[in-house]
Amino acid sequence: METLWFVLVLAMLIMYVLLDGFDLGAGTIHLWAAKTDDERRTVLRAIGPVWDGNEVWLIAAGGTLFFAFPVLYAVSFSGFYLPLMIVLWLLMLRGVAIELRSHIPHPMWASFWDVVFFLGSSLLALFFGTALGNIMRGVPIGPNGYFFVALWTDFSPLSPRPGVLDWYTVLIGLLGVSTMVMHGANYLAVKTLGDLHGRSRRIARGAWGVTILLTALATLATFYVRPTLWSNFLAHPAGFLLPLVAIAGLVLMGMGSFRENDRWAFGGSCAYIAGMMTSAAFTAYPNVLLATDPARNLSVYAAATSHYGMSVGLVWWILGMVLAALYFITIYRMFRGKVSA
């Protein structure tokens, strides 16, 4: 049952990154992809009907963590409280920027909220990538089961007291930004026409090349920082299929981009994200939080709630997911197709 809930939480996080990821990417590139006010309004129309619904997956994943893995929830937020507060502010500012931009018809007002939208989106992509880097590197869990991480220390991931930011976590953060840019540009290419469509395609191609480079560097850096992460692949060779999904996604994205098939390109970036996230989870399992001292790794079994609670919760989770699936199928069908200002 613990493993099942591990998979379910992972699935919700993947759904969040796939769906809200293109919102973050669109916000990150909209100052460059969209040159005129009409084009920037078109970007907001492309994500407007779905962006707030997409964020529900993050709320659902957080709620499920609190319910299924309360120990993980407590331990994680003991050390990541400041980054969590920053993420919440960025989420709020991004939403406020989307909603308030059109309330006053003045270029300065619109430009101000455009910059806020850009900063909120790009910094969220950076912070989420950095958070993943911290999880993969490990955190200094103490004897009492909690930890504190400064924003930075000596910028080394191998330090006994690492900070939130070091060269490894920053590298993963940059990979997160390039991935969201690629994903968001592919989405805008699917949803838009004209010059905005052409610029989105060009940005997607550039981000695709950067993402390939950063993926190679991040993979080498991950196994340098945590060489024990190889063990699951060696013990279960079928796990190599997961990074192959990510590689296949990059290939499909490249084929779709250069053949001007935007749906292929967007599908490729989706496959890449899913392959990378499942690969990361596979390397860490059965741990849900890695420690700098491997003896203090937090496993799914130590972090989970009671078996009875997970069994009852599964029934309600299935009901909730059915309703969520119906909502998302309906909303995406209603607003399918190209958009304009």
Secondary structure in CASP SS format (residue, H / E / C, confidence):
PFRMAT SS
TARGET T0000
AUTHOR 0000-0000-0000
METHOD secondary structure of the structure
MODEL  1
M C 1.00
E H 1.00
T H 1.00
L H 1.00
W H 1.00
F H 1.00
V H 1.00
L H 1.00
V H 1.00
L H 1.00
A H 1.00
M H 1.00
L H 1.00
I H 1.00
M H 1.00
Y H 1.00
V H 1.00
L H 1.00
L H 1.00
D H 1.00
G H 1.00
F H 1.00
D H 1.00
L H 1.00
G H 1.00
A H 1.00
G H 1.00
T H 1.00
I H 1.00
H H 1.00
L H 1.00
W H 1.00
A H 1.00
A C 1.00
K C 1.00
T C 1.00
D H 1.00
D H 1.00
E H 1.00
R H 1.00
R H 1.00
T H 1.00
V H 1.00
L H 1.00
R H 1.00
A H 1.00
I H 1.00
G C 1.00
P C 1.00
V C 1.00
W H 1.00
D H 1.00
G H 1.00
N H 1.00
E C 1.00
V H 1.00
W H 1.00
L H 1.00
I H 1.00
A H 1.00
A H 1.00
G H 1.00
G H 1.00
T H 1.00
L H 1.00
F H 1.00
F H 1.00
A H 1.00
F C 1.00
P H 1.00
V H 1.00
L H 1.00
Y H 1.00
A H 1.00
V H 1.00
S H 1.00
F H 1.00
S H 1.00
G H 1.00
F C 1.00
Y H 1.00
L H 1.00
P H 1.00
L H 1.00
M H 1.00
I H 1.00
V H 1.00
L H 1.00
W H 1.00
L H 1.00
L H 1.00
M H 1.00
L H 1.00
R H 1.00
G H 1.00
V H 1.00
A H 1.00
I H 1.00
E H 1.00
L H 1.00
R C 1.00
S C 1.00
H C 1.00
I C 1.00
P C 1.00
H C 1.00
P H 1.00
M H 1.00
W H 1.00
A H 1.00
S H 1.00
F H 1.00
W H 1.00
D H 1.00
V H 1.00
V H 1.00
F H 1.00
F H 1.00
L H 1.00
G H 1.00
S H 1.00
S H 1.00
L H 1.00
L H 1.00
A H 1.00
L H 1.00
F H 1.00
F H 1.00
G H 1.00
T H 1.00
A H 1.00
L H 1.00
G H 1.00
N H 1.00
I H 1.00
M H 1.00
R H 1.00
G C 1.00
V E 1.00
P C 1.00
I C 1.00
G C 1.00
P C 1.00
N C 1.00
G C 1.00
Y C 1.00
F C 1.00
F C 1.00
V C 1.00
A C 1.00
L C 1.00
W E 1.00
T C 1.00
D C 1.00
F C 1.00
S C 1.00
P C 1.00
L C 1.00
S C 1.00
P C 1.00
R C 1.00
P C 1.00
G C 1.00
V C 1.00
L E 1.00
D C 1.00
W H 1.00
Y H 1.00
T H 1.00
V H 1.00
L H 1.00
I H 1.00
G H 1.00
L H 1.00
L H 1.00
G H 1.00
V H 1.00
S H 1.00
T H 1.00
M H 1.00
V H 1.00
M H 1.00
H H 1.00
G H 1.00
A H 1.00
N H 1.00
Y H 1.00
L H 1.00
A H 1.00
V H 1.00
K H 1.00
T C 1.00
L C 1.00
G H 1.00
D H 1.00
L H 1.00
H H 1.00
G H 1.00
R H 1.00
S H 1.00
R H 1.00
R H 1.00
I H 1.00
A H 1.00
R H 1.00
G H 1.00
A H 1.00
W H 1.00
G H 1.00
V H 1.00
T H 1.00
I H 1.00
L H 1.00
L H 1.00
T H 1.00
A H 1.00
L H 1.00
A H 1.00
T H 1.00
L H 1.00
A H 1.00
T H 1.00
F H 1.00
Y H 1.00
V H 1.00
R C 1.00
P H 1.00
T H 1.00
L H 1.00
W H 1.00
S H 1.00
N H 1.00
F H 1.00
L H 1.00
A H 1.00
H C 1.00
P H 1.00
A H 1.00
G H 1.00
F H 1.00
L H 1.00
L H 1.00
P H 1.00
L H 1.00
V H 1.00
A H 1.00
I H 1.00
A H 1.00
G H 1.00
L H 1.00
V H 1.00
L H 1.00
M H 1.00
G H 1.00
M H 1.00
G H 1.00
S H 1.00
F H 1.00
R C 1.00
E C 1.00
N C 1.00
D H 1.00
R H 1.00
W H 1.00
A H 1.00
F H 1.00
G H 1.00
G H 1.00
S H 1.00
C H 1.00
A H 1.00
Y H 1.00
I H 1.00
A H 1.00
G H 1.00
M H 1.00
M H 1.00
T H 1.00
S H 1.00
A H 1.00
A H 1.00
F H 1.00
T H 1.00
A H 1.00
Y C 1.00
P C 1.00
N E 1.00
V E 1.00
L E 1.00
L C 1.00
A E 1.00
T C 1.00
D C 1.00
P H 1.00
A H 1.00
R H 1.00
N C 1.00
L E 1.00
S E 1.00
V H 1.00
Y H 1.00
A H 1.00
A H 1.00
A C 1.00
T C 1.00
S C 1.00
H H 1.00
Y H 1.00
G H 1.00
M H 1.00
S H 1.00
V H 1.00
G H 1.00
L H 1.00
V H 1.00
W H 1.00
W H 1.00
I H 1.00
L H 1.00
G H 1.00
M H 1.00
V H 1.00
L H 1.00
A H 1.00
A H 1.00
L H 1.00
Y H 1.00
F H 1.00
I H 1.00
T H 1.00
I H 1.00
Y H 1.00
R H 1.00
M H 1.00
F C 1.00
R C 1.00
G C 1.00
K C 1.00
V C 1.00
S C 1.00
A C 1.00
END
